[in-house]
Amino acid sequence: MKEKRVFIFNPGPAALPIPVLEEVREEMLSFRGTGMSILEISHRSKEFEEVLNTAVLRIKRLLNLNDDFEVVFIQGGASLQFAMVPMNCAQPGKPIAYVDTGYWSTKAIQEAQRIVDDVCIVASSKDRNYTYIPKEIPIDDNFSYLHITSNNTIKGTQWWKFPKTGNIPLVADMSSDIFSRVFDPRPFGIIYAGAQKNAGPAGVTIVIIRKDMLERIPKNLPTMLNYTTFVEKNSLYNTPPCFAIYVVEKVARWLEENIGGVAAMEEINRKKANLLYGYIDSQDFYRNPVQPEDRSWMNVVFNLPSPELEKLFVEEATREGLVGLKGHRSVGGCRASLYNGVPLEAVEVLVDFMKEFARRNG
Ligand SMILES: *Cc1c(COP(=O)(O)O)cnc(C)c1O
């Protein structure tokens, strides 16, 4: 019997494109004539190496990365990058700088403080509960790098204009908005993104390293915590998360071939976000707390008139086949995650449900 699919607004792991899931199913018992599944073949086989190399090529094309950049796959999630970035990229005598936009960026800062003495929080939006993106970022020529979280998954804010840092490399946690919009990668020394929001399944982190950053890596790091290992061994020093990389390659292919690239994806994401924010702004049963120019297109947070109504909203939506709308446990409320894998149709159905729920409970 065929099971029914629901509309998935999960914050992560999150919705994947149907054509990707169908291909995975089709190839499950025998991958490219090997008679084995991707879960069973050697990571040293030519079939897997081709998957990995194609994934890297597609990511480079999608993000307009020239040959100054390396793309590697690392386990341990974005959370391990909170530590690997300062271990690899902090320079002696030069503070590392962070902007605190809440939750994940706060965690990145706390992790950095375990590793480096001189962590400088140059700007923060804590004063207004992280409902905006700081605009004045003081840059010192002496910083090792400036770290930002490009999209704040839990607070529902997103950077629409990256800080100008001159010669100081930007470092960005793009876990929840990579491939969702066009940007100029050149100012970024490091970009990292756990795959499970916009790029594939959990278990792999895409790390993009500008080659000049490799020069500053200390020689005494443990092998598996050193970016050089992953660059020099093409992410194959040890057994990589083969299945996750295989799905990332398919998601990247879907983006290139079915959607038409990141610019086309951005237009779809714009439509989805405009539809939902447009509705929220047109009435007063649902409220979005974020400063309008800093709103995230990926994670739309909203409140209803009471926590009781929010609970009922999530329950009824789930029954209607709209899942994942509960806000993060640290902030409460509701949240619709509109990642690349969420089609416009899902947002249309959500807005219709929201209207109907407001009519009954308003
Ligand atoms: C989900 C998320 C993380 C945590 O990722 P893990 O892969 O679970 O470590 C970090 N940063 C951002 C912006 C996220 O959205």
The ligand as an SDF file (V2000), in Angstrom:
LIG
                    3D

 15 15  0  0  0  0  0  0  0  0999 V2000
   20.7760   23.1570   12.8560 C   0  0  0  0  0  0  0  0  0  0  0  0
   21.8380   24.1710   12.9770 C   0  0  0  0  0  0  0  0  0  0  0  0
   23.0450   23.8920   13.6190 C   0  0  0  0  0  0  0  0  0  0  0  0
   23.3280   22.5780   14.2880 C   0  0  0  0  0  0  0  0  0  0  0  0
   23.6870   21.6440   13.3620 O   0  0  0  0  0  0  0  0  0  0  0  0
   24.1880   20.1690   13.7610 P   0  0  0  0  0  0  0  0  0  0  0  0
   24.4670   19.5950   12.4270 O   0  0  0  0  0  0  0  0  0  0  0  0
   23.0520   19.5150   14.4920 O   0  0  0  0  0  0  0  0  0  0  0  0
   25.3850   20.3020   14.6110 O   0  0  0  0  0  0  0  0  0  0  0  0
   24.0140   24.8740   13.6360 C   0  0  0  0  0  0  0  0  0  0  0  0
   23.8030   26.0720   13.0810 N   0  0  0  0  0  0  0  0  0  0  0  0
   22.6430   26.3830   12.4630 C   0  0  0  0  0  0  0  0  0  0  0  0
   22.4690   27.7350   11.8510 C   0  0  0  0  0  0  0  0  0  0  0  0
   21.6250   25.4450   12.3960 C   0  0  0  0  0  0  0  0  0  0  0  0
   20.4760   25.7600   11.7860 O   0  0  0  0  0  0  0  0  0  0  0  0
  1  2  1  0
  2  3  1  0
  2 14  2  0
  3  4  1  0
  3 10  2  0
  4  5  1  0
  5  6  1  0
  6  7  2  0
  6  8  1  0
  6  9  1  0
 10 11  1  0
 11 12  2  0
 12 13  1  0
 12 14  1  0
 14 15  1  0
M  END
$$$$
